[in-house]
Amino acid sequence: MAKYKYKNYNIKKKKRSKEEHSCLYCYFKKNLCKRALIMTPSFPYLYVGVIEDVLKECVVIDVETTHLEQLENRIWHINFEDIEVFYIEDDGKTIPNLSS
């Protein structure tokens, strides 16, 4: 387990099991070519874009929007370990356009 120290607290981040990795892999693979919103604990924190491919340990996204304009319109590889929160569009519920 990875350990993080914040003030006087020891916070342990549990690594994902193989089953959790395979669930994420299957879910992202099933939703190829759909828009996704992914949040990570490290910079640039937020990605909105189209799922291009799913590799063994990561998802490949053509990013439309991030916090910085210079990082947009690029292909990003996001490791499953780094994904804290994600949402994938379905037919009725869409991700709003966040670019200016």
C-alpha positions in Angstrom: 0.0 0.0 0.0 1.1 3.5 -0.8 1.4 5.8 2.3 0.7 9.5 2.3 1.3 11.8 5.3 -0.9 14.7 5.8 -0.4 16.8 8.9 -0.4 14.3 11.8 -2.4 11.7 10.0 -1.1 8.7 8.1 -3.3 8.1 5.1 -3.0 4.8 3.2 -4.1 4.5 -0.4 -5.2 1.0 -1.2 -4.0 -0.3 -4.5 -6.7 -1.7 -6.8 -6.9 -5.5 -7.1 -6.7 -7.4 -10.4 -10.5 -7.8 -10.3 -11.0 -4.1 -10.0 -8.6 -3.5 -12.9 -10.4 -6.0 -15.1 -13.8 -4.3 -14.2 -12.5 -0.9 -15.2 -10.9 -2.4 -18.3 -14.2 -4.1 -19.4 -16.3 -1.0 -18.6 -14.1 1.4 -20.6 -13.7 -1.1 -23.4 -17.5 -1.4 -23.6 -17.8 2.4 -23.9 -15.2 3.1 -26.7 -15.9 6.2 -28.7 -18.0 7.8 -26.0 -17.2 11.0 -24.1 -15.9 10.6 -20.5 -15.1 12.8 -17.6 -12.2 11.6 -15.5 -10.8 13.1 -12.3 -7.4 12.2 -10.9 -5.6 13.3 -7.7 -2.6 14.6 -9.6 -2.2 17.4 -12.2 -4.1 18.2 -14.5 -6.9 16.7 -12.3 -9.7 16.8 -14.8 -10.0 15.4 -18.3 -13.0 15.5 -20.6 -12.8 13.7 -23.9 -13.5 10.7 -26.1 -12.3 7.3 -25.2 -10.0 6.2 -28.0 -8.6 2.9 -26.7 -8.1 0.8 -23.6 -4.8 -0.8 -22.9 -3.8 -3.2 -20.2 -3.1 -0.7 -17.5 -4.6 2.6 -18.9 -7.3 4.3 -20.9 -6.4 6.4 -24.0 -8.4 9.6 -24.2 -8.5 12.3 -26.9 -8.9 15.2 -24.4 -11.1 18.1 -25.3 -11.0 20.0 -22.0 -8.6 20.2 -19.0 -7.8 23.0 -16.5 -5.2 24.4 -18.9 -5.8 25.3 -22.5 -2.3 24.2 -23.5 -3.0 20.6 -22.5 -6.2 20.3 -24.5 -6.6 18.6 -27.9 -4.0 15.9 -27.2 -4.0 12.2 -26.6 -3.6 11.2 -22.9 -2.9 7.8 -21.4 -4.5 7.7 -17.9 -3.5 4.8 -15.7 -6.3 3.0 -13.9 -4.5 3.5 -10.6 -4.8 7.2 -11.0 -8.6 7.4 -11.7 -10.5 8.6 -8.6 -13.8 9.5 -10.3 -15.2 9.0 -13.8 -18.4 9.4 -15.7 -19.1 8.1 -19.2 -22.0 9.6 -21.2 -25.0 7.5 -22.0 -27.9 8.3 -24.3 -29.9 10.6 -22.0 -27.2 12.2 -19.7 -24.5 14.1 -21.4 -21.4 15.9 -20.1 -21.8 19.7 -20.7 -19.3 21.5 -22.9 -16.7 23.0 -20.5 -14.5 24.8 -23.0 -14.8 28.5 -23.3 
